[in-house]
Amino acid sequence: MVIVMKKPILSILLMQQFIAFLTQLRVHFYLRNIPPLLPFLLVLVLVGCEASNDSSIEELKSKLEERVTQVDGTIAVALKVLEGGKETLFIHEREVFHAASTMKTPVMMEIYRQAEQGKFSLSDSIPVVNEFSSIVDGSPFSMDLDVDSQEGLYHMIGQKETIYELMYQMIIKSSNLATNILIDLIGASNVNEFMREIGANDIQVLRGVEDLKAFEAGLNNTTTALDMMLIMEAIATGKAVNQEASLQMMDILYDQYYKDLIPKKLPEEVKVAHKTGSITGVQHDAAILELPDGKRYVLVILSKELKDVEEGKEAIADISRQIYQYISEL
């Protein structure tokens, strides 16, 4: 299902006031021998412009639908323009996906919240460990050192690292070891509580990474494109903890190392603050984008059950490019 919502130009009250103004303007024009229909023709022009915008986003919707159907798998899209009419466009926005590493952004948000609450400082150092407890029965497990995306941390095991550095590596290189250490610090349930407060009601952050007993029991971190859009919007608008914390989170997201999805086919001058995520058959990207002219928008593209991962990644990049072209012409 695809839904497109657009904020109306005028409320009913404002429309009534506008019509009254035009009536007075019509008399004014008549007394000066100016065609009295001119102001009403002006209204028709304005309405025509609005219809043209609606038509444009409908065309965009059709193109995205067509591109999505070309992929052997499921793709969800959630778009929100942050300025102007604040247009939104949704495709399968409430479909549930394995969150993969996109859940690390909510973890970062909760870290900043607890730092704001005085529970710790981001500059505090904590032990780098590789032993964690399964949420199923509390049994211990360790990370597989051969599959983590940020093996640089493993030489630190037994030593200490700052909370900020662990968080930074969790986001830019998607370090699973750092993620598990930080979730043990802040508590997964607190992450969920914070997400509910910002209106993300479906995302579930239950655990860290590589808890195989939890995986086998079906206890996975999940999200929807809509919830990820709300999460990224909170950061983009300065509502994730506070303005200063939101700006710091943006700076970290700008340093994302993996750029082969939403940013791949965009001009270099487009600023992209984002977090990717992937597991078998899954490719995600959740981003805040800023164009050179200052236009900003949030775009989330999630995928699952991809039979051909490269095909899916190409589709995500294509969708991002089409949306960029639409936004740049607004």
HELIX and SHEET records of a PDB file:
HELIX    1   1 ILE A   12  LEU A   31  1                                  20    
HELIX    2   2 LEU A   38  THR A   69  1                                  32    
HELIX    3   3 ALA A  100  MET A  103  5                                   4    
HELIX    4   4 LYS A  104  GLU A  116  1                                  13    
HELIX    5   5 GLU A  151  MET A  156  5                                   6    
HELIX    6   6 ILE A  163  ILE A  172  1                                  10    
HELIX    7   7 ASN A  176  ILE A  186  1                                  11    
HELIX    8   8 ALA A  188  GLU A  197  1                                  10    
HELIX    9   9 LEU A  212  GLU A  216  1                                   5    
HELIX   10  10 ALA A  225  ALA A  236  1                                  12    
HELIX   11  11 GLN A  243  TYR A  254  1                                  12    
HELIX   12  12 VAL A  309  SER A  328  1                                  20    
SHEET    1   A 6 VAL A   2  MET A   5  0                                        
SHEET    2   A 6 THR A  88  ILE A  91 -1                                        
SHEET    3   A 6 THR A  74  VAL A  81 -1                                        
SHEET    4   A 6 ARG A 296  LYS A 304 -1                                        
SHEET    5   A 6 VAL A 282  GLU A 290 -1                                        
SHEET    6   A 6 LYS A 271  ILE A 279 -1                                        
SHEET    1   B 2 PHE A  97  HIS A  98  0                                        
SHEET    2   B 2 THR A 222  THR A 223 -1                                        
SHEET    1   C 2 SER A 125  PRO A 127  0                                        
SHEET    2   C 2 LYS A 160  THR A 162 -1                                        
SHEET    1   D 2 PHE A 132  SER A 133  0                                        
SHEET    2   D 2 PRO A 140  PHE A 141 -1                                        
END                                                                             
